[in-house]
């Protein structure tokens, strides 16, 4: 499955959120269901780290979110 498939799914599931974040090193798409995940938590914990350039690779993200479900697509 690729990011375009997720974008198509948004038509049928309005609580499916996709946030694309780019920093100097990479582009990360954070995909989550708003009905399950708190948007403030996603914004404060994940997106802020990416924007602050503390995440330089997918491994950095995996190390930061130790109990999250991270898949590279």
Secondary structure, DSSP 8 states (H G I E B T S, - for coil): --HHHHHHHTTT-TTEEEEEEE-SS-EEEEEEETTTS-HHHIIIIIIHHHHTT---SHHHHHHH-TTS-----
